[in-house]
Amino acid sequence: MATIATTHVGSLPRGDTLTPLLLARDAGEPYDAQAFDRVVQAAVDEAVAAQVAAGVTIVSDGELGKVGYSTYMIERLSGFGGHVERKPALDLAPLPDLRTRLAAIMGTQEFTRAACIGPVALVDLQPLHDDIRRFRSALERFGQGSRAFLNSASPGLITAFQPNAFYATHEEYLAALVDAMRPEYEAIVAAGMELQLDCPDLAMSRHTGYQDMDEAEFLRTVEANVEALNAATAGIAPEAMRMHICWGNYEGPHDHDIPVARIMDIILRARPATILFEAANPRHEHEWTVWRDAKIPDHKILAPGLIDTCSNYVEHPELIAQRLTRFIGMVGVERVVASTDCGFGTFAGYGKIDPAVTWKKLRALREGADLAAAAQ
């Protein structure tokens, strides 16, 4: 019987001990670096052990040393400063009461949202080396035999969260980010880990960071973002990389989400071989037919999200198997990985999923993948 790998998008709940430390560090407050390292190491150890216990095949460090997946680089790169208040997503903008209720449930995004205000360049890669060291230590103790991946922000993602207030054009901003982020990408692969490029700019940013663009301008922008991603990873084999596409990890109407059909060609132009994408939530599950009808290159591996990360429902393994079987029928059992719609803790102190439910969901994912494999 074939075995189907399981994974997730990367971020895991940070917990009540780690979250205040991450937020204080992000705010520039004094902190004890050695104590911080000990707390993060303990959290990564626990996360790796829990992933293995849940049957996850391809594990991550949970991004536990970062305040968030999209803003962490401001401590590694020059050129960023200040704080830019985010605009509400287009679907939530006319619903202030819902925004208030969601904040009460999910928390607020307290991290710094800097802008690009000067030349972007790599300044300090030590935080990445610390992430690798802690993750490697946890793998040696708790993850023997597991495949491992680390997340990194794509150039386009950075532009969607850290708006350009310095470069003459979006393309100039991207070019600087290509040079600045390339060492991070190459260091992850050199450490023997798979590189995951986070790319919600290709979908979510249509109704968030790039919401002031019309659709034609948006499509031109994300085409440039993929070109930048490809340039930054030109020295890395496609099979060593995965990329994640999503429309935002929050409960909301999502009735402004751009359909995947509009961006499919752009997604497929990106170099990473494995594509992680939303396929479980009520707004995007139906789009499995778009993937079925697309001309997916033979080297691509599909990692559909089979469990929702905005609900504390634990999906039944039979449902997970049914969802996965659709994609097996498209590309074969050897070219699928069972994954999640998004992360379980995209930002410190923010998220709806109870930490204990995270592990229940990942165990169900394993059971569903095994059911689907047994049916082949």
N, C-alpha and C positions, 0 to 999 in steps of 0.2 A: 504493500500500500504506500502510495506517495505521502510524504509529509509536507504540509503547507506551513511555511514560516509565518509567525505572527510578530507584529511590532506595534508601535504607536508613534505619534507625531513628535514626541520629545519631552515636553514639559510635564512635570509631576507636581503634586501639591507640596509646598515648601514647609508647611507646619508653623505652629505658633512660636516656636523658639527661633527659627531661622528668619522668618519674614521681617520682624522688626530690625534685625541686623542688616538685612539687605536694603531696606528702605532708608535706614540711617546712613549707610555707606553711600547710597545713591544720592542722598541729599548733601553729601560732603561733610557730614558730621564726623568728629573723631571716633575712632574705633580701634580695638585691639586686634591687630592683624593675625596674631597667632591664635587667639581665641576664635576669631572668625573662621580660620582655616580648620580648626578642630570641629567646630559645629557643622561646617559644610561637609567635611570628610565623613562624619557620622551619618549625616543625612544621605549622602551618596551611597555609603555602605548599605544603609537600610533600604534605599530605593532599588539598588541592584538585586539585593537578596529577595525583595518582594516581587520584582519582575520575574526572576527565575522561578520563584514559588508559584507564580500565576501562570507559568508556562510560556512566557514571552521568549521568543527565539532571538530577536534582534533588539538589544536593550540599549538604553541611553543613561546618561548621568542625571536625567531629569531636569537639566538646566538649573540645578539647585544652587550653583554659584553665581547666578545672574538674577538681577531684579526683573528682567523680562527679555523676551526673545528678540525684540525689535529696537531696543534702546541701549543695550549693554555696551555697544561699541564706543560710546562717547568717552569711556575711560581708557580706551585703547588708541583712539585716533585724535588728532588735533582738528581744529576748525569748527568745533561745536560749542554753543553756549546759550545762556538764557533759558527761558521756558515759554513755550507756545501753547496756549489753551486749545484743546482740540475741539473741533466742531462736532456736534452730534451726527451720527450716521443718518443718512437721508430717510431711512425707514423709521427711525426713532425721533427725529427732529420735531414732528408735529404731535408727539405723544409725551408731554412732560410728566404726566402722572405715572406712566409706565416706566420712564427713565428713573424716577424717584424710587419706585418699588423695586426695580432691578438693582439699583445701587444698594438698597437695604439688604437684599439677598446676596448679591455677588461681591459687594464691597466696591470701593472706588479705586480708580487707577491713580495712585499717589506718586508714581515715579516721575522723574524729570523728563519733559518733552523738549529737548533742545532743538535749536535751529542750526543750520550750517551758516556760520558767520565769518568764516575765514578759510584759508587753504587747508584741504583735507590731506592728511598724511598719517602713516603709521607712526605711533610714538612708543607704545609699550605692549608687547605681545606676552608679557609675563602672566597676565590673568588667564590667557589661553593655556599656557604651559601648566599653570596650577590646576585648571580644569582637567587637563589630560592626566596629570600626575594623580589626582584624587580618583579619577575614573579608573585608571589602570590599577591602582591599589585595590579598589572595590572589586574589579573584575577578577583579580588574582585571588581574592579571598572568597567571593560569593558567585562569580559568574564564569567559572571555568567551562570552556566549550561554547560560550555564547558569542554570537556576533555582536559587534558594538558599533554604535553611530554617535556622532556629536553634531549638534545643530550649529548653524552659522547664518547670519543675516545675509541675504542676497543684496547686491548693490541697489536694485530697484526698491526693495523693502525699506532700506535706509532712507531713500528719497521720499517715500510715502509717509514716514513717521517723523523725519527730521527735515522740514521744508528748507528749500534752497533760498538763502538770503544773501548769497555771495557771488556765485558763478553767473556768468552772462546767460547761459543756457542750461537746460536739463542735461543735455549731452555732455557738457563740460563737467558738470557735477558727477555724472556717472563715470566719466573717464578717470577722475581723481579717485573715486571709490574703487574702481577696478584695481588700480595700483595699490591702494591702501589695504584692501581686503584680501588680495591674492595670497600674501604670506600666511594668513590664518587658514585659508582653505587648504593650502598645500601642507601646512603643519599637521592638520588633522589626519590627512591621508598618510603622511609620512609616519605618523604614530600608529598606523595599522588599523585605523578606524574608518568607517564609512562616513562620508561628508553629506550631511543633509542641508541643502539650501532652502531656507524658508522664503516662500514667494507669494504671500497673500496680496502683494501689490498687483499681481496679474488678475485678481478677481475682486477681493474685498475692497481694494482702494478705489474702485469705481464709485462706491457710495460712501467712502470715508475720506482718505487722504487726498484723493484726486477728484473729489465730488464736484468741483467747480468746472471741470472739463466737460465738453460734449463727448459723445461716444467716439466720434472719429479721432479727436485729439487723444482721448484715453487709449485707443488702440494703437496709435502711433507711439505713444509714450511707453506702453508695455512692450511693444516690439523692440524699442531701444533698450528697455530693461533686460530683455532676454539676450540681446546682442552683447550687452555688458557682462551678464552672467557667463556667457559662452567665452568671452575674451578673458575673464578672470580665471576661468577653470580650464583654459586651453591645454595646460600641461598635465591634467588629471584625466585618467581613463573614465569614460562614461559609467562603466560598471562599478566604479568606486563611489558613485554619487547617487543621491536621491534628492527629490525636490517635493515640497509640499505646497499645494494650492488650496486656498480656502476663502470663504466669504465672511469670515468673522465668527469668533467663538463666543457668541452671546445669544441669549433667547430674545427674539424680537420678530417683527413681521417678516423681515428679509424680502419684502416685496419690491425692493430696488436692486436686488442682486442681478448682476449681469449673467445671462445664461451661458453655460459652458460651451454651447455651440459657437458663440461669438468669439471665443478665445481659444478654441481647441487647436487651430493651426499654430498659434503662437506658442501654446504649451508644448506641442510636439516638436517645436524647433529647438527647445532647450536641450543641452548636452546630457544632463543626468539621465541614466538609464531607467531608474525607478521613479514612478510618479505616484505620490500620495495625494488623495483628493477626497472631498466629501461625497458620500454615497449612501448615507443612512438617515440624514435628517429630512423632515417633511418638505423642505424646499428644493432638495437636490437629488433625492433618491430616484426620482423618475428619469434622471438624465443618464441612467445606465444605457439607455437606447442610443444616446449620442456617442458614447464610447463604443458601443457595438458597431455603429455605422461608420466610425472614423477609420482612416487608414493608419493604423498604429504600426510604426516600424517594428521589424522583427526583433530588434535588440531591446525594446522597451519592456519593462516589467510593471504591471499594474498593481498598486497597493490601495484598493478602495477602502474608504472608511466604512466599517460595518457596524460600528456602535457610535451613538451620538454622545458628544461630550458636553451637551447643555442640559441634560436630563439625568436625574437619579434613578430612572427606570433602568433595570438590568435586562438587557435584551436576551431573549431566549436563544439558546444555542441553535435550535432549529431555524429560527429566523435568520441568524447570522449565516448559517450554512446555505440557506436559500439565496440570500444576497450574494454570497461569494460564488455560488454556482453559476450565476449569470456571467461573471467575469471569466471564470474557467472556460465557459463555452466560447468566449471571444478569442483568448490567446493560449489556452491550454493550462493544465495544472502547474507546469513548471515555471510559468511566467506570472504567477499571482502571489501576493503576500497579503495576509489579512491584517488590516490596520484600523485606525480610529479616524473619526472625522477631523479632530483637531487635538490640541493638547489639553491636559487636565489641570494645568496651572500656568497659563500663559504669562501672567504677571504676578509678582509677589503680593499676597493679600487680596487677590481678585479671582473669583471663580465660584461656580454654583455647585460643583460636584463634591460631595462629602468624600474625604480621603479614603475611608473604608470602602466606599462604593467603587472607587477607582479600581481596586484590586478585584472586586467581584466582577466588574465589567471585563477586565482583562482575562480572568479565568473563563468567563463565558465565551470570550473571543477564541481562546484555545480550544474549548469544547466544540464550538461551531466549526472551526477550521478542520478539526479532526473528523467531524461528521461529513463535511464536504469532501474531504480526501477519501474517506471510506466509500463514498458513493461513486468514485471514479472507476 
